[in-house]
Amino acid sequence: MKPMKIESNKFYFLIIFLFGIMDVFAGPGGSGPPAPTAKKPPPPPGLSIDENSVIIIAISLLFGIYIIYTNILKTKTPI
């Protein structure tokens, strides 16, 4: 039998070294996020969502009826 040799595993040392460096970079510190400016953004435009909803519903209903009707005409039904 051969005696066991104690070999240093470079991979494990590399992983430990990289985690040690990550602790330096990811650690707390610094001054934090920048302070917000006093200038407020402009308000969004005053467009109403419900202004033309009846027209949109009517158009979508008519378009759906048109698609269903053309699909029924294209399919052949057995007698």
N, C-alpha and C positions, 0 to 999 in steps of 0.2 A: 504494500500500500504506500501511496505517496502521502507525505505530510501536507496538510492544507497550508496554502500560502495566504497571508493576509494582503489582499490587494486593495489599493485605494481606488474607489470608484469615482472617477472624475465627473461623471454625470450628476451624481447626487450633490457634489460640491458646487457644481455650476448652478443647479436649481436653487440651492440655499443662497448662493451669492446673488442670483437674480431677484429672489424674493426680498433680500435685504436691501437691494437698490430700489425695488419698487416701493418699499416702505418709506424711503427718503423722498421719492417723487410724489407719492400719493398721500403723504402725511398732511396733517392740518397745518395751516400757516397762511401767510399772505394777508392781504388786506380784505379779502372777500370780493364780492361782486361790486361793480362800480355803482355809485349812487345815482338814482334816477334824476333826470333833468327836470327843471321846474316847468318847462314848456309841455303842455298837454297836446296830444294828437288831435287833429280836427275830427268833429263828429261825423258819423256816417251819413250818407245822403238820405233824405226823408222819403224813401219810396215805400209805398204800402204794398204788402204782400197780397192782401185780400182784394185789391182793386179790380183785377180782371179774372178772378177765380171762376166765376160763372161761365165766362167765355171759354176759358181753358177746359173746363169740364165738358162743355157742350162739344167743343172741337174733338176732344179725346173720345167721347162717346160716339160721335159720328164716324171717326176714323176706325174705331173698333168694330162698328157695324159693317163698315165697308170691307175691312179685312176678313171678317167672318163670312160675309156674303160672297166675296170672290173666292174664298177657299172652298165653300160649299159648291159653287158652280164648277170648279176645276176637278173635284173628286167625282168619280163615277160611282153611282149607287146601283147595286144589282136589283133587278126587278123580280 
